């Protein structure tokens, strides 16, 4: 991609675009692909390599957020389950079902049957798209998973979620490639040095730095998508944008 990157850098310098997407993880890549697919003039920049941050630490799971049931965030779980189902439909060769087997030991904060009922609720919130969860008593766990020490085990369960067949970073780059094929300008190792709003022309004046050469690039954008994950607060502070939520 080196020659293509150099060509994109040349085209970025001095460009006037509609949307600048900052952050080349899964959220930035999908945003760029979706916008470019609608004919929007898009640039996608990433300070390091594409999908080198949080998006490369996903454990390859595409899950529906079962752990949030305990904190009663039912709306969030429902949204995550629906998103997981859409991924299954859109990428059937890449997003597939996986079974999880867990044992519950004496003294755990919930009885095994209660945890199983939570898994049934999770299944329902996912529209029953995956296999139904199974309740496992101590004897069945010992028979099906002899490697598990069942001395203080009081029960368990088996339930389904989804996982990415391929590497998570490779999955992200599919969207980067899709964005570029639709006309987006994308470049990694390109950090944002400054962002200034100009009332003249109603646009952002953006200064970027090529991390490989040290060269400065400038462009203009009508809107900005902050998809920098854990670094979102620093970008917001840079442009004096206040948001309801912050990273701790």
N, C-alpha and C positions, 0 to 999 in steps of 0.2 A: 504493500500500500504506500510505499515511500514516494514514488513518482506521483501518485494520485494525491497524496497529502501535500506535496509541494505545489501542485497545480491548484488545490483548494486554498492554500495559503495565499497564493497570488490573487485569486479571485475574491478572497475575503477582504484583503487590504483595500480600503476605500469603498467597499460595497455599501449599498443601501438596501436593507432587507426588511421584511415584515416582522419576523420574530427571531430573536436570539435565544436559543436554549442553552443554558449553562449547566453542565453536568452530563457525562456520558454513561450513566448507569442505566438501569432498566427504565426508570421513569423518564429520564431525558431522551433516551433512544426511542421509546414508544411515542412520546410527545412529538418528536421531530418527524418520525415516520407518518404519524396521523396527519400532522399539519401539511407536510410536503405532499402527501397523497391527495390533499384537497386543493393543491395548486398554490399554497402559501409559500412565499420566499423565506426559507428557513436556513439558519446556520446553527450547527451543533458544535460546541467546544467543550473540551475536557482537559483539566489541568494535568492529569497523569494519563494512563492508558485507559481505553474504553473498558468499562466494567471491572476496573482494578480495585474498587473500594467495596462498599457494602454489598453490591450486586454480585461480587465474586465469593461471598461468604454465606450463601443461601442454604447450604447443605443439600442443594439440588432439589429442595422441596417446593411444591406448589400446593400449599395447604389452605384450609378454610378457617384457620385460627381457633382450633378446638380449645386451646388454653384460656381463651378469653371468656369461655362459658363460666369459669369459676368466679370471675369478677363481674359476671352478669352483663357483659357488653354484648347483648344479643343482636342489636342492630349491626354492630361491626362484624360479628360472626356471619350473619346473613349476607352482608355485602361481600365478605371474603369468599364465602362458599359460592356465591353467584359468579364471582370473578374466576375462581378456580374452574367452575363448570364451563365458562366461556373459553378458557384456555384449552380445556379438554376438547371442546368442539372445534376450535380454530386450529389446534396443533395436535391432532390425534396420534401422530407418530412420535411426538416429542414429549407430550404430557400424558403419563399413564398412571394407572392405579397401583398403589403399593399397600400392603397389609402391615399393620403394627401389632405386635404381641407384647402385652405388659402384664406383670404380676404385681399384686398389691399385698404388702406385708402387714402384719399385725401392728396396730398402733397408728396406721395411716389415718389422716383426718376425715376420710370418708369411707363408708362401707363399700366393698366391691360392687354390690348390686346397684348402689347409688351412682358410682362412676360409670357403670354400664348403661344406666338410664340416661346419663349425660351424653354418652356416645350415641344412643338412639336418637336423642334430641338433635345432636350434631348431624346425624344421617338425614333426619327430616328437614333440617334447615338447608341441607344440600340437595333437596328435592329427590332424595333417594337414588342419586345417580351412581353411587358406589355400592359395594356389597354390604349387606346388613351386618352390624356388629354382633359378635358372639360373646356370651358370658362364659367364663371358664372357672370351674371350681378347682380346688387344689389337686384332686386326683387327675383331672384332665390335663392340667398344666404339667404334672409329673409325667404323664403318658406321652404328650405331644412335644414337650421340650425337656427331655431328661437332663440337659445341661444346666437347667435352672435349679438351684438349691431351694427346695420347697419347705424347709424346716419351719419357718415362721410365716409362710405365705398362706393367706386366707382366701384368695381368689384372684381373679384377673379378667382380662378381656382381650379381644382381637377386633380391630376396627381398620377402616381404610382411609387413606388420603391419596395425594398424587405426588409424583416426583418428575423431575426433568431427566429424560433418558441421556441427553448429552450434557456436556459441561455448561454450567450456568453462564459463564462469561461468553461462551460461544452463542448461547441462546440470545443474550443481549445484543451481540454484534449482528445477529440476523436483522434486528430492527435498525441498527445503524446503517447496514448495507441497504435495507429497504428504503430508508430515508434518502440516501445518496442516489439510489436508482431513480427516485422520484424527483431529483433535482436539488436536494439539500446540499449545502456545503458543510462538511464535517471534518474536524481536525482534532487529534489528540495532542497532548503535551502543549496545550495552548491555554494559558491562564489569563484570567481577567485582572487587569491592573487598575482600571478605573471605569466608573459608570457615572455619567452626568446627564440629567434630563435637560433638554433645550426646548424652551417655549417656542423658539423660532423653528418652525417645521414640525413641532410636536413630536420629537423623537429623542432616543437615547444616543448620546455620543459615547462610544465604547473604545477603550484602549486595551489591546491584548498583547501578551508577550509570548513569543515562541520559546519554549523551554529548551529546545535543542540548539538554537542559534543565538538566542538573546535578542532577536529582532523584535521591534514593536510594530503592531498592526493596528489600524483604526478602521472602524466601520460605524454605520448608523443603523439603528433598529427602531421600529415603531413600538415594539413590545418585547418584554423579556420574560422567559420562563425560568424560574429558579428551581432547578432539579438537582441541587448539590447535596441532598441528604443531610448528614451531620454538619455540613458546612453552610447550611441555609441561613443560619443566624448571621454569620459574618457578611454574607452578601446583602442581607436585609439591612444590616447596620451601615454598610457602605453606601446604600442608596436611601437611608433614613426611612425605611419602610417598617412599620410596626405591625406585628401579627399577634393573634390571640395566643398561639402556642409557641413554645420555645424549647430548645434542647437544654437538658440540665447540664 
